[in-house]
Amino acid sequence: MQKDLIAWPDSIYAVDSGYARPGLAAVHLIVEDGRVAVVDTAHNRSMPRFLAALAELGLGPEAVDYVFLTHVHLDHAGGTGAYMARLPNAKLVVHPDGARHMIDPGRLYASTLAVYGWIKTFYLYGKLVPVPANRVIEAGDGQVFSLAGRPLQCLYTPGHAKHHLCLWDERARACFTGDTFGIAYRELNIGGEPFLIPATTPTHFDPEVLKNSIRRLLALRPEAMYLTHFSRVDGVERLGEQLLRRIDDFAALAEAAPGTGKARKQAIHEALNRYLLTEAPAVNRERLKPILKMDMELNAQGLAMWIERRSSARVGA
């Protein structure tokens, strides 16, 4: 099996997309009776790896029935238009608030430019390809799709993004969680134990809403979660408790940060780094800062924006 393809139980596969570094962003495949559902697409440059994975499984692009997006942040959805252009039978399934950004990605690209700048945005994502509107399904909460008789249910799970969906695979007793169930940094594993942190990136992070979404997933009593960053985690109940605690801790750090504007964001960034250095497994702390550099900057931005929104709401009340 090619090194970029990981086989999991229940005919579930992860393709390492090659986004930014190995083991950061997975494209998941669910296979049932020769038909395929894809969950998240990473960036355009993941396409050769994805097609090679299909070929290794004895399948071609015509076998894909659905491309599910958990949300339209570009590390999850940047390759979607390119994928759809190569998958003649596929329908794109996305939350209604994300659908318009896939049909016309101009505004989405502009918001990414505002965060990353032109050079980094183009390096990470290239040019976004629009998806024809007649190939897009706007999925509602609880809507079920059949993959060769295998039910896959969309669940509305805001908190990280207002348009976030998770996918419940009842047969596998597993959720495909996008960013709702956090990020597992595989470089920091000890004995297979994942190091899980919340994803609080801009612009919609809300801690209480996110915790409610996590509790909704835990109530299903899943045997595993499939995270875009990065793939399968077990011990779901224990990890869920850890994640809920860290969301509270992140929120408390943001609330305690002094200053306003850029000064507050910088204070949050520094507090997050200190916190995670104490939380990380001791043997891996030296590896932590370069791994977290980009994500902690984005997480600090998201937390600062949450504080500002909350302050504005109180003033307007």
Secondary structure, DSSP 8 states (H G I E B T S, - for coil): --TTEEEETTTEEEEE--SSSTTS-EEEEEEETTEEEEE--B-GGGHHHHHHHHHHTT--GGGEEEEE-S---HHHHTTHHHHHHH-TT-EEEE-HHHHHHHHSTHHHHHHHHHHH-HHHHHHHH-------GGGEEE--TT-EEEETTEEEEEEE--SS-TT-EEEEETTTTEEEEETTT-EE-GGG-BTTB--EE----TTT--HHHHHHHHHHHHHT--SEEEETTTEEE--HHHHHHHHHHHHHHHHHHHHH--SSHHHHHHHHHHHHHHHHHHHS-GGGGGGHHHHHHHHHHHHHHHHHHHHHHHHHHHHH-
